[in-house]
């Protein structure tokens, strides 16, 4: 994952989206009008939008449709010929876990988004993080993402894989519809938007595993990713990787070296040459992630501490106070108050 300061705020919208909208009875032009986006956007050879525009696009779809299940329908794609290279690589993976991890890795090429897999006990939570977002993602977009992941797991494993539960931050709405679609309980007003699977299901092998196709698609994606990462300095690369492996873990310099395909000694030397230490890079990665979690999630502070790899909440509180001079809870309240004042001044 690239640092939020280094990554481009551009989402690549699939060229098949207008066709899918029409198939679902929606006018693409009406959707764009509702979203406040240029009417000619879908006619471009390469459709690129910012995070704010991407959110607006999905909000526009919701406003243009009277179907509460429209997001779930958009997230399901039965026609493999419409899969982009990232989705093809995911479907050709060895297992459900491998597919999710590949999706997250290669999405760096198309957008500032991360698919995070967080393990705790016998459960695995899959979350979508919008790394440059300044507002909550539209509920419809969450529906699209969740439906896509479940569909990927079912197509790949060749069985009706089901989450243990769905967690939505939104207020209760259309519970029966969601429980019928995902075949599992749905929890509303949760601390996060997350798909919760059993660890056993995440490890299931894919019957769609295709070594030949993967050998064709993956090297190209890896080459593009390597080229993209090469344009960033070592510190930004290191922070991005640490953010990716931090969830519930305490990575050491040897873990970072392995991900960078360097020896620990070589990595240590290169960091020293740039006048930085591993601990400084780790602290910066934690600080940036802490800001993201506090701004875009209502999760408990001890949960945030766990995700940042701290042994306990007190260690996180002390570190955060050193960074910002105030507690994480106070910082979160100040940010919310500032955002509210900005909205009032714009009204």
Buried (B, 14 or more C-beta within 10 A) or exposed (E): BBBBEBBEBBBBBBBBBBEBBEEBEBEBBBBBBBBEBEEEBBEEEEBBBBBEBBBBBBBBBBBBBEEBBBBBBBBBBEEEEBBBBBBBBBBBBBBBBBBBBBBBBBBBBBBBBBBBBBBEEEBBBBBBBBBBBEEBBBBBBBBBBBBBBBBBBBBBBEEEBBBBBBBBBEEEEBEEBBBEBBEBBBBBEBBBBBBBBBEEBBEBBBEBBBEEBBEBBBEEBEEBBEEBBEEBEBBBBBBBBBBBBBBEBEBEBEBBBBBBEBEBEEBBEBBEEEEBEBEEBBBBBBBBBBBBBBBBBEBEBBBBBBBBBBEEBEEBBEBBBEBBEEBBEEBBEEEEEEEEEEEEEEE
